[in-house]
Amino acid sequence: MNNPQLKQEISRLLSTVLQIFGKNSREYKNLEYFLDILETTYRYNFDGERDLLDELNKLLIKLSNTIPELSQEKLSYNYPHISAMLKYLDEWLS
């Protein structure tokens, strides 16, 4: 999804909150964080061909060629909480 109006509105909203609360404020950081997550989720859901979880799994496989600890076999040992989250999401979203 390429929606320049959405990006412009997000930028304008962040700019307004930035001017009032400042860049280091909890309000600004939370708003920026939430909008980033929601905009990314919206973008991926809008494009039915893409799935965030599949994209992440593909990226981890690609990265595991260079970083062996990211392979599926080692991920659960090296990063047990991330592995558990991915398994939960895979089951929940299926």
Biotite code that builds the C-alpha atoms (Angstrom):
import biotite.structure as struc

atoms = struc.array([
    struc.Atom([0.000, 0.000, 0.000], chain_id="A", res_id=1, res_name="MET", atom_name="CA", element="C"),
    struc.Atom([1.346, 3.360, -0.951], chain_id="A", res_id=2, res_name="ASN", atom_name="CA", element="C"),
    struc.Atom([-0.755, 5.997, 0.742], chain_id="A", res_id=3, res_name="ASN", atom_name="CA", element="C"),
    struc.Atom([1.140, 9.289, 0.876], chain_id="A", res_id=4, res_name="PRO", atom_name="CA", element="C"),
    struc.Atom([-1.816, 11.040, 2.543], chain_id="A", res_id=5, res_name="GLN", atom_name="CA", element="C"),
    struc.Atom([-1.660, 8.620, 5.476], chain_id="A", res_id=6, res_name="LEU", atom_name="CA", element="C"),
    struc.Atom([2.078, 9.170, 5.885], chain_id="A", res_id=7, res_name="LYS", atom_name="CA", element="C"),
    struc.Atom([1.577, 12.943, 5.682], chain_id="A", res_id=8, res_name="GLN", atom_name="CA", element="C"),
    struc.Atom([-1.161, 12.873, 8.321], chain_id="A", res_id=9, res_name="GLU", atom_name="CA", element="C"),
    struc.Atom([0.950, 10.728, 10.638], chain_id="A", res_id=10, res_name="ILE", atom_name="CA", element="C"),
    struc.Atom([3.862, 13.103, 10.160], chain_id="A", res_id=11, res_name="SER", atom_name="CA", element="C"),
    struc.Atom([1.645, 16.119, 10.850], chain_id="A", res_id=12, res_name="ARG", atom_name="CA", element="C"),
    struc.Atom([0.186, 14.519, 13.988], chain_id="A", res_id=13, res_name="LEU", atom_name="CA", element="C"),
    struc.Atom([3.646, 13.611, 15.282], chain_id="A", res_id=14, res_name="LEU", atom_name="CA", element="C"),
    struc.Atom([4.850, 17.136, 14.545], chain_id="A", res_id=15, res_name="SER", atom_name="CA", element="C"),
    struc.Atom([1.978, 18.620, 16.561], chain_id="A", res_id=16, res_name="THR", atom_name="CA", element="C"),
    struc.Atom([2.658, 16.364, 19.548], chain_id="A", res_id=17, res_name="VAL", atom_name="CA", element="C"),
    struc.Atom([6.394, 17.043, 19.206], chain_id="A", res_id=18, res_name="LEU", atom_name="CA", element="C"),
    struc.Atom([5.836, 20.803, 19.414], chain_id="A", res_id=19, res_name="GLN", atom_name="CA", element="C"),
    struc.Atom([3.620, 20.523, 22.492], chain_id="A", res_id=20, res_name="ILE", atom_name="CA", element="C"),
    struc.Atom([5.288, 17.738, 24.482], chain_id="A", res_id=21, res_name="PHE", atom_name="CA", element="C"),
    struc.Atom([8.804, 17.477, 23.036], chain_id="A", res_id=22, res_name="GLY", atom_name="CA", element="C"),
    struc.Atom([10.649, 14.605, 21.388], chain_id="A", res_id=23, res_name="LYS", atom_name="CA", element="C"),
    struc.Atom([11.745, 12.970, 24.649], chain_id="A", res_id=24, res_name="ASN", atom_name="CA", element="C"),
    struc.Atom([8.258, 12.955, 26.174], chain_id="A", res_id=25, res_name="SER", atom_name="CA", element="C"),
    struc.Atom([6.436, 9.737, 26.910], chain_id="A", res_id=26, res_name="ARG", atom_name="CA", element="C"),
    struc.Atom([3.442, 11.001, 24.932], chain_id="A", res_id=27, res_name="GLU", atom_name="CA", element="C"),
    struc.Atom([5.482, 11.570, 21.782], chain_id="A", res_id=28, res_name="TYR", atom_name="CA", element="C"),
    struc.Atom([7.439, 8.315, 22.047], chain_id="A", res_id=29, res_name="LYS", atom_name="CA", element="C"),
    struc.Atom([4.290, 6.257, 22.674], chain_id="A", res_id=30, res_name="ASN", atom_name="CA", element="C"),
    struc.Atom([2.410, 7.893, 19.813], chain_id="A", res_id=31, res_name="LEU", atom_name="CA", element="C"),
    struc.Atom([5.320, 7.391, 17.432], chain_id="A", res_id=32, res_name="GLU", atom_name="CA", element="C"),
    struc.Atom([5.681, 3.756, 18.509], chain_id="A", res_id=33, res_name="TYR", atom_name="CA", element="C"),
    struc.Atom([1.977, 2.913, 18.244], chain_id="A", res_id=34, res_name="PHE", atom_name="CA", element="C"),
    struc.Atom([1.531, 4.652, 14.908], chain_id="A", res_id=35, res_name="LEU", atom_name="CA", element="C"),
    struc.Atom([4.590, 2.899, 13.507], chain_id="A", res_id=36, res_name="ASP", atom_name="CA", element="C"),
    struc.Atom([3.236, -0.511, 14.501], chain_id="A", res_id=37, res_name="ILE", atom_name="CA", element="C"),
    struc.Atom([-0.286, 0.196, 13.301], chain_id="A", res_id=38, res_name="LEU", atom_name="CA", element="C"),
    struc.Atom([0.799, 1.782, 10.025], chain_id="A", res_id=39, res_name="GLU", atom_name="CA", element="C"),
    struc.Atom([3.081, -1.163, 9.292], chain_id="A", res_id=40, res_name="THR", atom_name="CA", element="C"),
    struc.Atom([0.348, -3.653, 10.174], chain_id="A", res_id=41, res_name="THR", atom_name="CA", element="C"),
    struc.Atom([-2.145, -1.745, 8.027], chain_id="A", res_id=42, res_name="TYR", atom_name="CA", element="C"),
    struc.Atom([0.291, -1.633, 5.118], chain_id="A", res_id=43, res_name="ARG", atom_name="CA", element="C"),
    struc.Atom([0.893, -5.389, 5.254], chain_id="A", res_id=44, res_name="TYR", atom_name="CA", element="C"),
    struc.Atom([-2.772, -6.270, 5.777], chain_id="A", res_id=45, res_name="ASN", atom_name="CA", element="C"),
    struc.Atom([-3.835, -3.954, 2.975], chain_id="A", res_id=46, res_name="PHE", atom_name="CA", element="C"),
    struc.Atom([-1.547, -5.860, 0.614], chain_id="A", res_id=47, res_name="ASP", atom_name="CA", element="C"),
    struc.Atom([-3.104, -9.333, 0.827], chain_id="A", res_id=48, res_name="GLY", atom_name="CA", element="C"),
    struc.Atom([-0.043, -10.910, -0.753], chain_id="A", res_id=49, res_name="GLU", atom_name="CA", element="C"),
    struc.Atom([2.147, -10.119, 2.242], chain_id="A", res_id=50, res_name="ARG", atom_name="CA", element="C"),
    struc.Atom([2.128, -11.510, 5.734], chain_id="A", res_id=51, res_name="ASP", atom_name="CA", element="C"),
    struc.Atom([4.270, -9.978, 8.466], chain_id="A", res_id=52, res_name="LEU", atom_name="CA", element="C"),
    struc.Atom([4.959, -13.289, 10.167], chain_id="A", res_id=53, res_name="LEU", atom_name="CA", element="C"),
    struc.Atom([5.963, -14.943, 6.899], chain_id="A", res_id=54, res_name="ASP", atom_name="CA", element="C"),
    struc.Atom([8.140, -11.973, 6.023], chain_id="A", res_id=55, res_name="GLU", atom_name="CA", element="C"),
    struc.Atom([9.864, -12.170, 9.405], chain_id="A", res_id=56, res_name="LEU", atom_name="CA", element="C"),
    struc.Atom([10.434, -15.914, 9.051], chain_id="A", res_id=57, res_name="ASN", atom_name="CA", element="C"),
    struc.Atom([11.914, -15.412, 5.571], chain_id="A", res_id=58, res_name="LYS", atom_name="CA", element="C"),
    struc.Atom([14.184, -12.684, 6.910], chain_id="A", res_id=59, res_name="LEU", atom_name="CA", element="C"),
    struc.Atom([15.355, -14.880, 9.792], chain_id="A", res_id=60, res_name="LEU", atom_name="CA", element="C"),
    struc.Atom([16.143, -17.693, 7.355], chain_id="A", res_id=61, res_name="ILE", atom_name="CA", element="C"),
    struc.Atom([18.095, -15.283, 5.166], chain_id="A", res_id=62, res_name="LYS", atom_name="CA", element="C"),
    struc.Atom([19.962, -13.849, 8.159], chain_id="A", res_id=63, res_name="LEU", atom_name="CA", element="C"),
    struc.Atom([20.741, -17.324, 9.490], chain_id="A", res_id=64, res_name="SER", atom_name="CA", element="C"),
    struc.Atom([23.019, -17.858, 6.481], chain_id="A", res_id=65, res_name="ASN", atom_name="CA", element="C"),
    struc.Atom([25.307, -15.243, 8.020], chain_id="A", res_id=66, res_name="THR", atom_name="CA", element="C"),
    struc.Atom([24.314, -15.559, 11.686], chain_id="A", res_id=67, res_name="ILE", atom_name="CA", element="C"),
    struc.Atom([23.976, -19.284, 12.494], chain_id="A", res_id=68, res_name="PRO", atom_name="CA", element="C"),
    struc.Atom([22.362, -18.651, 15.886], chain_id="A", res_id=69, res_name="GLU", atom_name="CA", element="C"),
    struc.Atom([19.257, -17.418, 14.030], chain_id="A", res_id=70, res_name="LEU", atom_name="CA", element="C"),
    struc.Atom([18.608, -20.768, 12.351], chain_id="A", res_id=71, res_name="SER", atom_name="CA", element="C"),
    struc.Atom([15.290, -22.369, 13.264], chain_id="A", res_id=72, res_name="GLN", atom_name="CA", element="C"),
    struc.Atom([17.071, -25.096, 15.203], chain_id="A", res_id=73, res_name="GLU", atom_name="CA", element="C"),
    struc.Atom([19.091, -22.655, 17.319], chain_id="A", res_id=74, res_name="LYS", atom_name="CA", element="C"),
    struc.Atom([16.601, -19.796, 17.595], chain_id="A", res_id=75, res_name="LEU", atom_name="CA", element="C"),
    struc.Atom([14.587, -21.448, 20.357], chain_id="A", res_id=76, res_name="SER", atom_name="CA", element="C"),
    struc.Atom([17.754, -22.057, 22.379], chain_id="A", res_id=77, res_name="TYR", atom_name="CA", element="C"),
    struc.Atom([19.362, -18.634, 21.857], chain_id="A", res_id=78, res_name="ASN", atom_name="CA", element="C"),
    struc.Atom([16.161, -16.588, 21.894], chain_id="A", res_id=79, res_name="TYR", atom_name="CA", element="C"),
    struc.Atom([13.521, -18.676, 23.696], chain_id="A", res_id=80, res_name="PRO", atom_name="CA", element="C"),
    struc.Atom([11.052, -15.830, 24.265], chain_id="A", res_id=81, res_name="HIS", atom_name="CA", element="C"),
    struc.Atom([11.150, -14.655, 20.655], chain_id="A", res_id=82, res_name="ILE", atom_name="CA", element="C"),
    struc.Atom([10.769, -18.244, 19.506], chain_id="A", res_id=83, res_name="SER", atom_name="CA", element="C"),
    struc.Atom([7.783, -18.748, 21.825], chain_id="A", res_id=84, res_name="ALA", atom_name="CA", element="C"),
    struc.Atom([6.187, -15.537, 20.548], chain_id="A", res_id=85, res_name="MET", atom_name="CA", element="C"),
    struc.Atom([6.612, -16.627, 16.919], chain_id="A", res_id=86, res_name="LEU", atom_name="CA", element="C"),
    struc.Atom([5.148, -20.071, 17.630], chain_id="A", res_id=87, res_name="LYS", atom_name="CA", element="C"),
    struc.Atom([2.202, -18.534, 19.473], chain_id="A", res_id=88, res_name="TYR", atom_name="CA", element="C"),
    struc.Atom([1.512, -16.073, 16.651], chain_id="A", res_id=89, res_name="LEU", atom_name="CA", element="C"),
    struc.Atom([1.810, -18.814, 14.043], chain_id="A", res_id=90, res_name="ASP", atom_name="CA", element="C"),
    struc.Atom([-0.801, -20.911, 15.876], chain_id="A", res_id=91, res_name="GLU", atom_name="CA", element="C"),
    struc.Atom([-3.032, -17.961, 16.725], chain_id="A", res_id=92, res_name="TRP", atom_name="CA", element="C"),
    struc.Atom([-3.018, -16.481, 13.212], chain_id="A", res_id=93, res_name="LEU", atom_name="CA", element="C"),
    struc.Atom([-3.518, -19.793, 11.419], chain_id="A", res_id=94, res_name="SER", atom_name="CA", element="C"),
])
